[in-house]
Amino acid sequence: MQPLLSRKQIDAQIKTLPGWRRTRAQIRREYTLADFKKALQFANKVGRIAEKHAHHPEISIDYNRVTLTLSTHSQGGLTSLDFQLAAEIEKVAIGSSTL
């Protein structure tokens, strides 16, 4: 079980993830893709990463926008798992031809 991060730890971690923002006990990022097909492909990539980590984001697809929300629900807030997953998603997003 991962411990909750302090506000100071969260503030330090969020600075390493451009485009992500903290909202209460979650971090969130919206990606805009070329079209629905690209958005769905990206969401599926995120799903594979989430399965690998056994840590699952909330994923919302609105035509060409994918919104990801991360939180460790079992802990009631943000843990290092959320930031690890966000960092791995960013690697895929940066290197992805879907964006």
Buried (B, 14 or more C-beta within 10 A) or exposed (E): EBEBBEEEBBEEBBEEBEEBEBEEBBBBBBBEBEEEEBBBBBBEBBEEBBEEEEBBBEBEBEEBEBBBBBBBEEBEBBBBBBBBBBEBBBEBBEEBEBB
